[in-house]
Amino acid sequence: MEGNDIEELRALWDLWLPVTQELSFQKFIEQSDLLEELKYDFNEKAELRHTETQRPFVFNYYKNVLERNSKRYQALGHLLAQYIYELLEKVCKLQKVYIPPEADKEPRSFFFMSETALTSHHSVLLVLLQDHGVFRAGQWSQQAIIHHGLQHGSQIPCIQMALQAHYDVIVLNPNDNFVDLKMEKEWKDLLTQNIGPSSLKMVQAENIFSLQQTLQCIPKRCSNTPEEHMAYIWDYFISKTEGKDVAFIVHGYGGLVFMDLLVRRKWEVMNKVYAVALIDSEHHVGHQLGSDVQLLAWIKHHCREWVTSPKPLDKPAATVLKKEFPMVSAGTEKHNLAPSSSLQSIFKYFKRALKAKTTINFSRVPIVTRSSTKRKQSA
């Protein structure tokens, strides 16, 4: 990464660091009954550190008790998700939107968007589509947040860069697919009850460290799967915007979800989306797009992928199996660090793609082939 790029990231970080200190993770944890087990906060470098020892997160808190340590890690992940939701609203000034809007009496999912995402004209709308996993909106990787910090694992630096460039932003929440009634009750009790120290271990043992009991899951309507979540937000939000050039950043399984949307909403997507940045994507062009020559032509000119590689950032990295559109190195061999590593390069790609964008929209006119010409002549 170039020196100017590093300085730009630092400048963006400085804009919201004071707010994150005011809305500290430690203060967030203090609202729960996990303070003794999770004495952690983010330091001035946005790294998660123990508040007393300043050491990184230690998984093996309970010596060689894997199940309890795993549940403690899950508790940390749940609190991180809630904390990042707060940062998206209070730091990035995004709005939380529940879907479907009318289903306020049933479990439902939500996503985040900038205030003018649906109303401003002639601007870029950036859509963030994360990988598949336990993490939620605003995260590229929970593991990266815990071990490498918010700058690498959260989507906040990406959102701030977009807002600085006067983009509007939509942050999808594709992994929020169902509600577990038992788990939700235990989380609610844990985060709202005020209990004494003598009761703390009992709560931890019976609530936090036994969350893998029989699940009582209810799917969230219109968000049963990442694909359904994406399709709903496209149909009822993104497709309704006028005069906007839409760009996507998709990571891991998010690439497969985008290709699914492209196939299902072919003409809408081809006419509205001007650039797609895929990061170490799990899509499969052959299985998903088949031999559709129009789709294949579109992705060749509108998609670019950053893949994990030992090569320096942006060096060509095409493989025999994946060569349908340009592929370059993400500058790292770690999947969960690829988004942060390639971020500056992706925004430069968006800028170039927008400048080169043609005003000719894709139409439904069939592509002329030699076989179709022969059939026409013989008729």
Backbone torsions as a table, in degrees:
resi	resn	phi	psi	omega
1	MET	NA	135.3	-176.6
2	GLU	-72.2	159.1	-178.5
3	GLY	-59.1	-41.2	179.4
4	ASN	-63.9	-36.9	178.9
5	ASP	-65.1	-42.3	179.4
6	ILE	-63.3	-42.8	179.5
7	GLU	-63.9	-37.3	179.1
8	GLU	-65.1	-41.7	177.6
9	LEU	-63.4	-40.8	179.0
10	ARG	-64.2	-40.4	179.2
11	ALA	-63.7	-41.5	178.0
12	LEU	-64.3	-39.7	179.2
13	TRP	-63.0	-39.8	-178.8
14	ASP	-63.0	-26.2	-178.9
15	LEU	-66.3	-35.7	-175.1
16	TRP	-115.5	-1.2	177.7
17	LEU	-60.1	-44.0	178.7
18	PRO	-58.9	-34.7	-179.6
19	VAL	-70.8	-39.7	179.7
20	THR	-67.3	-27.9	176.6
21	GLN	-71.5	-37.0	176.8
22	GLU	-68.6	-41.1	177.0
23	LEU	-100.7	66.4	-173.1
24	SER	-75.6	153.0	178.5
25	PHE	-66.0	-35.3	179.7
26	GLN	-63.0	-41.5	176.6
27	LYS	-63.8	-33.7	178.7
28	PHE	-67.1	-42.8	179.3
29	ILE	-66.1	-34.9	-178.9
30	GLU	-61.4	-22.4	177.8
31	GLN	-74.8	-14.2	177.6
32	SER	-101.7	-173.9	176.6
33	ASP	-109.3	37.4	-178.6
34	LEU	-115.5	14.9	-172.2
35	LEU	-61.6	-38.6	-177.8
36	GLU	-67.5	-37.0	-176.5
37	GLU	-86.2	-22.0	-174.6
38	LEU	-129.6	67.8	177.1
39	LYS	-85.4	69.9	-176.5
40	TYR	-129.7	150.9	174.8
41	ASP	-153.1	166.7	177.2
42	PHE	-91.9	130.0	-179.9
43	ASN	-81.9	-170.2	-176.6
44	GLU	-67.1	-15.5	176.1
45	LYS	-97.3	9.0	-179.8
46	ALA	67.3	25.3	177.3
47	GLU	-98.2	140.5	179.3
48	LEU	-77.9	120.4	-177.2
49	ARG	-137.1	151.1	175.9
50	HIS	-66.6	135.1	-173.6
51	THR	-69.2	-19.8	-179.2
52	GLU	-103.3	-43.7	-176.1
53	THR	-94.9	-16.8	-176.1
54	GLN	64.2	19.4	179.3
55	ARG	-91.6	156.6	177.3
56	PRO	-63.1	170.4	-178.8
57	PHE	-59.8	135.2	178.1
58	VAL	-110.4	119.2	-179.4
59	PHE	-71.6	-43.0	-173.0
60	ASN	-82.8	60.2	-179.2
61	TYR	-69.5	-44.9	173.5
62	TYR	-93.4	111.1	-170.9
63	LYS	-53.1	111.3	173.7
64	ASN	59.4	31.1	174.3
65	VAL	-114.5	87.8	-170.2
66	LEU	-59.8	-45.1	-174.4
67	GLU	-63.2	-45.2	-179.3
68	ARG	-67.8	-37.8	177.5
69	ASN	-66.0	-35.8	178.7
70	SER	-66.4	-41.4	179.4
71	LYS	-68.4	-34.7	175.5
72	ARG	-63.8	-39.9	177.8
73	TYR	-65.2	-39.1	177.0
74	GLN	-63.9	-40.3	178.5
75	ALA	-61.9	-42.7	177.0
76	LEU	-61.2	-43.1	179.5
77	GLY	-62.2	-40.0	178.5
78	HIS	-64.3	-44.2	179.1
79	LEU	-65.8	-37.3	176.9
80	LEU	-61.9	-41.3	179.3
81	ALA	-60.4	-45.8	-180.0
82	GLN	-65.7	-38.9	179.8
83	TYR	-64.5	-43.3	-178.9
84	ILE	-69.2	-33.7	172.3
85	TYR	-55.8	-43.8	178.9
86	GLU	-62.1	-42.5	179.7
87	LEU	-64.1	-38.8	179.3
88	LEU	-61.2	-38.6	-178.4
89	GLU	-81.4	-44.4	-171.1
90	LYS	-92.3	-26.6	179.5
91	VAL	-97.4	-49.9	-179.0
92	CYS	-85.9	-8.6	178.0
93	LYS	60.9	35.5	176.8
94	LEU	-88.3	156.1	178.4
95	GLN	-98.7	138.1	176.8
96	LYS	-88.9	122.8	-175.5
97	VAL	-119.8	120.2	179.2
98	TYR	-85.3	143.1	178.0
99	ILE	-131.7	142.0	-13.2
100	PRO	-66.3	147.9	-176.1
101	PRO	-58.7	-34.2	-174.9
102	GLU	-82.7	-10.4	-173.0
103	ALA	-91.9	55.0	-175.6
104	ASP	-79.7	-2.2	-179.8
105	LYS	-106.1	10.2	-178.5
106	GLU	-140.6	163.1	178.1
107	PRO	-59.8	133.7	-179.9
108	ARG	-147.6	158.5	-179.3
109	SER	-91.1	-175.5	178.9
110	PHE	-159.0	167.8	173.6
111	PHE	-145.7	-179.9	-178.2
112	PHE	-125.3	147.2	175.5
113	MET	-150.9	156.2	177.3
114	SER	-70.5	158.7	-170.9
115	GLU	-59.6	-36.4	-176.5
116	THR	-102.8	17.8	-175.6
117	ALA	-58.0	-33.6	-176.2
118	LEU	-103.1	-8.7	-171.7
119	THR	-113.2	-35.1	-177.3
120	SER	-73.0	145.7	-177.8
121	HIS	-109.4	158.8	174.3
122	HIS	56.6	44.8	174.7
123	SER	-138.0	166.5	179.5
124	VAL	-85.2	136.5	172.9
125	LEU	-110.1	116.2	179.4
126	LEU	-98.5	126.8	-179.9
127	VAL	-111.3	126.7	-179.8
128	LEU	-103.6	123.1	-177.3
129	LEU	-125.5	109.5	-171.2
130	GLN	-84.0	175.8	177.7
131	ASP	-73.5	171.4	176.2
132	HIS	-83.7	137.0	179.5
133	GLY	168.4	-168.7	-177.9
134	VAL	-80.4	-13.8	-176.3
135	PHE	-79.1	164.1	-174.5
136	ARG	-122.4	-168.7	-176.1
137	ALA	-52.5	140.0	177.9
138	GLY	91.9	-0.2	-178.6
139	GLN	-122.6	136.9	166.5
140	TRP	-86.5	-37.5	-177.6
141	SER	-159.6	122.7	176.3
142	GLN	-64.2	-41.5	180.0
143	GLN	-61.5	-40.5	179.9
144	ALA	-66.7	-36.7	177.2
145	ILE	-62.5	-46.3	-176.2
146	ILE	-67.3	-41.1	-172.8
147	HIS	-100.4	-19.1	-177.4
148	HIS	-126.3	-13.1	175.4
149	GLY	107.6	168.5	-177.9
150	LEU	-63.9	-33.2	-178.6
151	GLN	-64.3	-27.2	-177.4
152	HIS	-100.9	-33.6	-174.3
153	GLY	-100.5	-21.8	-179.9
154	SER	-94.5	164.8	177.9
155	GLN	-91.0	1.7	-173.8
156	ILE	-63.1	-44.5	176.1
157	PRO	-58.3	-37.4	177.8
158	CYS	-65.4	-43.8	179.7
159	ILE	-63.9	-42.5	179.9
160	GLN	-64.7	-39.5	177.0
161	MET	-62.5	-41.7	179.5
162	ALA	-64.0	-45.7	-179.5
163	LEU	-65.5	-37.1	177.1
164	GLN	-63.2	-32.2	178.8
165	ALA	-85.9	7.9	179.6
166	HIS	66.9	29.3	170.7
167	TYR	-84.0	154.2	162.6
168	ASP	-91.8	160.2	-172.2
169	VAL	-136.6	139.1	167.3
170	ILE	-123.5	126.5	179.4
171	VAL	-108.8	108.7	-178.1
172	LEU	-75.7	163.3	-179.1
173	ASN	-133.6	59.6	-167.7
174	PRO	-69.8	-15.0	-178.2
175	ASN	-95.6	3.0	178.5
176	ASP	-92.5	80.1	-168.1
177	ASN	-105.4	-21.6	-178.4
178	PHE	-154.4	164.6	175.4
179	VAL	-116.8	131.6	175.4
180	ASP	-97.8	109.9	-172.8
181	LEU	-58.4	-42.6	-178.8
182	LYS	-65.9	-44.9	-178.3
183	MET	-66.9	-41.4	-179.9
184	GLU	-60.8	-40.3	179.0
185	LYS	-64.3	-41.6	-178.8
186	GLU	-66.6	-39.7	177.0
187	TRP	-63.8	-43.4	-178.5
188	LYS	-62.5	-44.1	178.3
189	ASP	-62.1	-41.9	-176.7
190	LEU	-65.6	-39.5	-174.1
191	LEU	-84.9	-11.1	-176.1
192	THR	-117.6	-22.5	-178.4
193	GLN	-76.7	143.6	171.7
194	ASN	-110.2	106.7	-176.5
195	ILE	-120.0	159.4	-179.9
196	GLY	-78.4	164.0	-179.3
197	PRO	-57.1	-33.3	-177.7
198	SER	-66.5	-24.1	-179.0
199	SER	-94.0	-7.7	-172.5
200	LEU	-59.8	-48.6	-176.4
201	LYS	-64.2	-34.6	179.6
202	MET	-65.7	-43.7	178.9
203	VAL	-62.2	-43.0	-179.8
204	GLN	-62.4	-43.6	-176.3
205	ALA	-69.4	-40.8	-172.9
206	GLU	-88.6	-25.0	-178.4
207	ASN	-105.6	-69.5	-173.7
208	ILE	-64.1	-42.3	-172.7
209	PHE	-95.6	22.8	172.7
210	SER	-140.1	35.6	-175.7
211	LEU	-77.1	-6.5	-177.9
212	GLN	-94.2	20.2	176.4
213	GLN	-71.1	-179.0	-176.1
214	THR	-52.1	124.4	-177.9
215	LEU	-79.2	142.5	173.8
216	GLN	-119.2	79.9	-168.0
217	CYS	-96.7	137.5	173.4
218	ILE	-122.0	121.2	178.7
219	PRO	-63.1	147.4	177.3
220	LYS	-91.5	122.4	-175.7
221	ARG	-58.0	136.9	-179.5
222	CYS	69.9	7.8	178.4
223	SER	-147.4	35.0	-179.4
224	ASN	-63.6	-30.9	-178.5
225	THR	-137.6	162.5	174.6
226	PRO	-57.3	-37.8	-179.7
227	GLU	-64.2	-42.3	179.6
228	GLU	-67.7	-40.4	177.1
229	HIS	-57.9	-47.5	-179.2
230	MET	-63.2	-46.3	-177.4
231	ALA	-62.9	-40.2	-178.8
232	TYR	-64.6	-46.5	-177.6
233	ILE	-68.9	-32.7	174.6
234	TRP	-64.3	-48.7	-174.6
235	ASP	-65.6	-40.9	-171.3
236	TYR	-102.4	-7.5	-179.0
237	PHE	-131.7	-66.4	-172.3
238	ILE	-61.8	-44.4	-176.9
239	SER	-67.6	-18.3	-178.0
240	LYS	-83.3	-13.5	-179.0
241	THR	-72.4	145.2	-179.2
242	GLU	-118.4	142.4	176.0
243	GLY	70.2	16.1	-178.3
244	LYS	-106.1	143.1	170.0
245	ASP	-97.5	121.1	-174.0
246	VAL	-99.3	134.2	175.0
247	ALA	-125.6	149.6	179.5
248	PHE	-121.3	142.1	162.3
249	ILE	-117.2	119.9	-175.8
250	VAL	-126.0	139.1	-175.8
251	HIS	-123.0	133.3	173.6
252	GLY	57.5	-121.9	-179.1
253	TYR	-62.7	-21.8	176.7
254	GLY	-58.7	-28.8	176.7
255	GLY	-65.5	-40.6	176.4
256	LEU	-64.3	-40.4	179.8
257	VAL	-64.6	-41.0	178.8
258	PHE	-64.2	-44.3	179.6
259	MET	-62.1	-34.0	175.7
260	ASP	-63.1	-43.2	176.9
261	LEU	-63.3	-42.0	-179.8
262	LEU	-59.2	-40.5	179.3
263	VAL	-70.6	-42.1	-175.8
264	ARG	-73.7	-35.5	-176.9
265	ARG	-120.6	48.9	-168.8
266	LYS	-46.7	-61.8	-171.9
267	TRP	-70.0	-37.9	178.5
268	GLU	-61.4	-47.8	-177.2
269	VAL	-66.1	-44.8	-178.0
270	MET	-63.5	-31.3	-179.7
271	ASN	-85.0	-22.4	-173.0
272	LYS	-103.9	-32.1	-175.3
273	VAL	-93.3	127.7	-178.4
274	TYR	-103.5	-17.3	-179.7
275	ALA	-159.2	141.6	176.9
276	VAL	-130.5	122.0	175.0
277	ALA	-102.2	110.2	178.2
278	LEU	-97.3	137.7	-179.2
279	ILE	-120.1	111.6	179.7
280	ASP	43.7	55.3	-169.1
281	SER	-76.0	153.5	178.0
282	GLU	-104.8	13.7	179.5
283	HIS	-67.3	164.0	175.2
284	HIS	-138.4	102.7	-175.1
285	VAL	-58.6	-45.1	-178.1
286	GLY	-60.1	-45.2	-178.2
287	HIS	-75.7	-34.8	-173.3
288	GLN	-91.5	-44.7	-176.5
289	LEU	-95.9	-19.0	179.6
290	GLY	62.1	-134.5	-177.9
291	SER	-109.4	22.4	179.3
292	ASP	-65.3	105.6	-172.9
293	VAL	-66.5	-29.8	179.1
294	GLN	-70.1	-43.9	177.6
295	LEU	-65.3	-41.9	-179.9
296	LEU	-63.4	-38.9	178.4
297	ALA	-68.0	-37.4	-178.4
298	TRP	-66.8	-48.3	-177.5
299	ILE	-66.7	-28.5	179.0
300	LYS	-62.3	-34.1	-175.6
301	HIS	-101.5	-11.9	-174.7
302	HIS	-122.1	-1.5	-178.4
303	CYS	-120.0	148.4	175.2
304	ARG	-147.8	137.2	-176.7
305	GLU	-120.2	136.6	172.9
306	TRP	-104.4	118.1	-174.9
307	VAL	-113.8	153.7	175.9
308	THR	-64.2	134.4	-174.1
309	SER	-165.8	150.0	174.2
310	PRO	-74.8	-9.1	-179.7
311	LYS	-72.9	157.4	176.0
312	PRO	-62.5	159.1	-179.5
313	LEU	-53.8	133.9	174.6
314	ASP	77.5	1.1	175.8
315	LYS	-74.4	141.7	-179.7
316	PRO	-53.2	137.3	-176.6
317	ALA	-144.1	35.8	-179.5
318	ALA	-67.2	150.1	177.2
319	THR	-120.1	169.2	179.2
320	VAL	-65.1	-36.6	-175.4
321	LEU	-80.5	-28.1	-177.0
322	LYS	-129.8	105.0	-179.1
323	LYS	-149.8	28.3	-177.3
324	GLU	-76.8	-20.9	177.9
325	PHE	-152.2	168.0	-175.5
326	PRO	-56.1	137.3	177.9
327	MET	-129.4	132.1	179.8
328	VAL	-133.5	166.1	179.9
329	SER	-72.5	141.5	174.6
330	ALA	-83.6	-3.9	178.5
331	GLY	81.2	12.3	178.0
332	THR	-153.6	156.5	175.8
333	GLU	-100.1	4.2	-178.5
334	LYS	-104.3	122.9	-177.3
335	HIS	-57.4	-43.6	-174.2
336	ASN	-77.0	-9.6	176.9
337	LEU	-103.6	-5.6	-177.3
338	ALA	-60.7	-40.3	179.6
339	PRO	-60.3	-47.4	-178.4
340	SER	-69.8	-34.4	-178.8
341	SER	-68.0	-34.0	-175.5
342	SER	-99.7	3.4	-170.8
343	LEU	-57.9	-49.9	-178.8
344	GLN	-61.4	-41.7	179.6
345	SER	-63.0	-38.1	-179.1
346	ILE	-64.5	-42.8	-179.4
347	PHE	-68.4	-32.2	174.8
348	LYS	-66.4	-38.2	176.9
349	TYR	-63.0	-43.7	178.2
350	PHE	-60.5	-41.4	-179.1
351	LYS	-63.8	-43.5	178.3
352	ARG	-66.2	-43.2	-177.5
353	ALA	-64.9	-38.3	-179.9
354	LEU	-68.1	-38.6	179.4
355	LYS	-66.2	-35.5	-176.7
356	ALA	-90.7	-3.0	-174.6
357	LYS	-61.5	132.2	177.2
358	THR	-84.4	160.4	179.4
359	THR	-92.8	-0.3	-179.3
360	ILE	-84.8	119.1	178.8
361	ASN	-83.2	155.7	174.7
362	PHE	-71.7	136.7	178.1
363	SER	-113.9	171.6	-178.7
364	ARG	-89.8	16.3	177.6
365	VAL	-69.4	126.7	-178.7
366	PRO	-63.6	145.1	178.1
367	ILE	-76.3	133.2	-178.2
368	VAL	-80.2	127.2	176.0
369	THR	-121.0	167.1	179.8
370	ARG	-62.1	-37.8	-179.3
371	SER	-66.5	-40.1	-179.9
372	SER	-69.0	-33.0	178.3
373	THR	-65.9	-41.5	178.9
374	LYS	-62.7	-40.8	-179.7
375	ARG	-63.7	-39.2	-178.3
376	LYS	-66.0	-40.7	-178.7
377	GLN	-69.1	-37.8	-178.4
378	SER	-71.1	-24.9	-179.9
379	ALA	-75.9	NA	NA
